Amino acid sequence: MFAVYSQDHQYHNPRFELVDGQFSPPFEHPRRAETVLAQIREISLGHILPPRDFGLSAILRVHDEGFVRFLQTAWNEWSLVRGEGDAFPFTWIGRAMRRDKVPETSDGKLGYYAFDAGTPITSGTWRAATTSVNVALTGQELVAKGERAVFALCRPPGHHAARDCYGGYCFLNNAAIAAQAFRDAGAERVAILDVDYHHGNGTQEIFYDRRDILFVSLHAHPRQEYPYFSGYEDERGAGTGEGYNQNYPLPWGTDWTSYREPLEDAIRAIRNYSPDAFVVSLGVDTFEKDPICKFQFHKEDYLRLGEAIARVNKPTLFVMEGGYAVDELGLNVVNVLVGFENAC
């Protein structure tokens, strides 16, 4: 299996994130990608390829142009006023406030386009985020040209980024951009399976009214867990997309035994959809030792997860999302990929 990676992810290296009312060292940091890369090399999973540059056109197929322009200039605008620190919003659009006017100031734009205060923008965020997209698109291109499966080692992650907002450590939606690229390359139907601990609210929002891209997500229940306002069972799609969005929200403490049945149901739904291409938003923050999540997967469970994903039996692109137990992160990710390969 090819893996795609770029060291440019290191340009997004925030000093802090806002957690429990305090500025703390970030959970999403460069060592996450490095430990996955080291494990891929240790087991000789396959060739590691650099990404090629796809420019902005594929990004603009998914994201609002104004939002993209904001991300391009956000830190520069911030630093002119605030200095060299990381950029954080401090106010957001509330109920009954206007959404049709984009503020002129840096603070206003941050509050307009962000939906949380835990996703700092740094001097290198734009470079890292666009490289992360290029990693996903390089993987997509390889799969579209005939590779059975490719792993895109994306960082920063992407599945919380919606059409015109960012948050949850995500700026551009790598999986959604890759899925749209499959469509643009001729795939009639694309399925996305999101197995990250947190609901992929951004991916859902982007494709909510479409039937050509099926979105299926297993995640912690939004009654209990971030992002709180997205991921309920009754979110089934809208218009022509009704029925093509499926959520499986699960309670804190979910282990592999209780996860297996909804996963099998999700796999059946994807097989019945019969996609031409298959994208997996691969988060392993379901791990029992993850510092910010409350599922109870063991390391061997990720082998079983990979085996289950293989039963879709379609050309597959794995896109890296979350996972913050850094010492075990590489092993857990690679176990998914090994389980998948062994089952193919």
N, C-alpha and C positions, 0 to 999 in steps of 0.2 A: 504494500500500500504506500503510495506517495504521501508525504506530508509537505505542507507549504508553510514557510516560516520566514519572518524578517526580524532582524534585531532592531528595526526602527520602532518597534513597540515600546522600547525603553525611553523614547522621547516623552511619553506620558508617564510622569513620575511625580505625582502629587506629594506634597509634604504632609498633609493632614486630610482627614475627612471629619464631618460632623456626626458624632455618634453619642446618643444618650445625653445630649446637651453639652458635650465636650468635643474639642478638637483632639483627635487621636490619630496615631499612625494609620494609614489606610490599609484596609484588608485587600484591596485590589491594587497590586503593585507589581513591578517588573519580574520579581522572582517567580511569580506564578507561571509565566510562560517558559522561563528558563528551566524550571524543574520538570516540566512536561517534555521539553526538548531533550533534556539529559536522559530521561527514561526511554524516549524513542530511540536515541542513539545506543543506549545500553543493551536493548534487546534486538537491535538492528531491524526495526519494524519495516523499514524501506528507505528509499531515497528521499532526502530532504531538499526541496527545491525553493528557490527564492521566488517572490511574486513578480509579475510584470505590472507596469503602470497602465491602468485602464482609463485614467482621466476622470472627469466628473459626470460623463453622460449616463453611466449606469446608476450612479448615486441619485441623479435627478429624475430617474425613472421611478424612484420610490419616495424620495424626500422633497419637501417644499423648497423651492429655490431660495426664498427669503431666509429660511432656517439654515440652509447650507451656507449662504453668504455670512450669516451671523456667526456660525462656527468658525469660518475662515478668519474672521477679524476679531472675535470676542476677546481673546487675551490681549491683543495689542490695544484695543480700545480701553480695556480695564486697566492695563499697566500705565497708560498715559495719565490716568487719574489716581490710581491706587498704588502704583509702584510695582515691585517685582513679585509680589505674593500671588498665590493661586486665587482664581476668580470664583466667588461664591455668590449666589443670589440671596437676598434677604426679604423679598416680598414676592407674592404670587397672585395670580388672578383668582379671585374668590367668586362665590355665587353672586349673580346679578351684576358683576363687573363686565366691562366691555372687552371683547376679544378681537374686535375689528380694527384696533389701533395699535400699531407697534411703537413703543416709546423710542425716543431718539437717544437717550442716555444709556451708558453701559449697564448701570444697575437696573434700569427698566427693562432692557432687552434680556438680561439674565433671568429676571423674574417672569418675563413673557414666555421664554422658550424652555425653561427648566421646570421639572415637576418635583424635585427634591433638593435638599441642601447637602447631600452627601456625595455629589459628583463634581468635584472641582475641575475647572479648566485651567490648564497650565500653558506655559510658553510652547510646549511641544505637542499639545493634545491634537491639534489639527493634523500634524504630520503623522502621528501614531494612528489616529482614527482612519485616515485615508489609506494608510498602509494596511491596516487591518481589513478594510474593504478589498484592497488589491489581493491580499492573501486569500480571502473567500472567493473572489472572482477568478483567480488563477486555478483554484481547486475546481470551481464550477466548469471552467473551460476544459480542464483535463477530463472530467467526467462526461461532459457533452461530446468530447472527441473519442470516447470509448473506454475510459478507465472504469473499472468496476466500482471502486471506492477511493476517495481521497479524504485526508484529514487536513482541514485548514486551522492552523494554530493561531487563531485570531486573538489579539489583545490590542486595545480594549475590547470587551465583549459588546454585544449589540442588541439583544432581543428586547430590551426595555425602551429603545429609541423608537418613537413613533414618527409619523410623517413629518411633524413639525415641532417636536419637543424631545428633550433628552433627560436622562436620569438613570438611577440604578447602575452607575458606573458605565453607562452606554451612551454613545454619541451618534453613531451611524449604525443602522441595522444590517449587519453583515449577512445574516441568514436571509432576510427579506430581499436584499439586493441580489443575492445569489439566486434566489427562487425566481425573481423577475427576469434575471439573465437567462435562466433555463427556458422560460416562456419565450423570450425574445430570440432564443436560438432554435426555436421550433417545437419545444415540448408543449403538447396540448394541455396536459394536466401536471401539476407539481404538488406534492404533499410535503408538509413540514411537521415533524414531530419534535416537540420541545419537552425535554426531560430535565430541565433545570429545576431546582427547588422552588424558584420564584416564577410566577406567571409571566409569560412573554407578552406583556400588555402591548408593546410596540408592534410586534408582528401581527397580533390579533387586529389592532386598529388599522393597520395598513391594508389588510386583505379582507376586512370584515364584510364587505358587500360584493365579494367576488366568489365565483364557483370554480374558476380555473386553478385556484390555489387553495388546497385544503389545509387548515391549521388545526392541529391536535396538540393539547398540552396537558401534562400531568404535573401537579404543583401543590404547594402548601395552600391551604384554604385561605382565601382573602379575608374571611372573618377574623383570622388570627395573624396573618402574615402579609408583609410587603408584597406587592404594591397596594394592597388593601381595597382598592376601588375597581378591580378588574380580575376576572378569572372565575366567575360563578358559572354553575351548570347551565343556567338559562341564557347565557350569552351564546347564541347559536348562529349568528350571522344576520345580515339584513338584506332586503331586496332579493336580487338574484343569488346572493351569497347565503341565504338562509339555509341552515343545515350543513354548511361547509365550514363551520367553526365548532370545535368540540373541546370542552374543558372537563377535566377530572380533578377537582379540588379535593385534597386529602388532609386529614388532621395531623397536628403535631404528633410525633412519635411513630409515624408510619415507617414500617420496616419492609423488607423484601417480601415477606409472606403476604402482607396486606396490599402491597403495591402490585403484585404479580397479576391479579385478576383485572384491575383497570388497565394495566399495560396490555394484556392480551386483547381486551376489548378495543383499545386504541389501535393495535396492530391489525386487527380484523377490519376496522373501519378504513384504514389506509389501504389494505389489500383490496377491499371491495371497491375503493375509489380507482384503483389501478392506475397510479400515476406513471408518467413517463420518466420522471426524475424525483428523487427523494432527498430532502434536506433534513438533517438532524441537528437541532440546537442542543449541543452536548454540554450540559452543566453537570458537575459531579459534587455540587454542594448538598446533595442528599446524604452525604457521608456522615457517619455517627460522630466524628470528631470535628466537623466543620464548626468554626467559632461563631457563626452568625445564623445557623440554620438548625432545624429541629426534626429532621428525619433520622433514621437509624440504619442506614445501609452499611454493610461490611465490605471490605475490599473485594472479596470473592463474588459479591453480588453484581459487581460491574461486568464480570465475565458473562453472567446470565443476561444482563441487560444487552450486551453486545449480541449474544445469541438470538435474543428476541427480535432485535432490530433487523438482523440478517433475514428473518422470515418474511420481511416485506419483499425481498428478492427483486430489487430494482436498483439501477445505478444510484449510488449514494454519496452524498457530500456531508461529512461531519464538520460542523462549525463550532469552535470552542466558545463556550459561554462562561458560567460561573464555576466556583470551587475555590475555597479559601483555607482549607487545611493544607497548607503548602507542602509540608513534609511528605504527605501521602498523595498529593495531587497528581503527580506524574504517574504513579502506579495505578491509580484509579482510572485515569483517562486511558492509559495504555491497555488496561484490562478490558475496557469496553471494545477497543479496536481489535484486540487479540480474540476476544469472544466472538466478535463479528466475523473475523477472518476464518476462524476455526469452523464456524457454522456454514460458511459459504461453500 
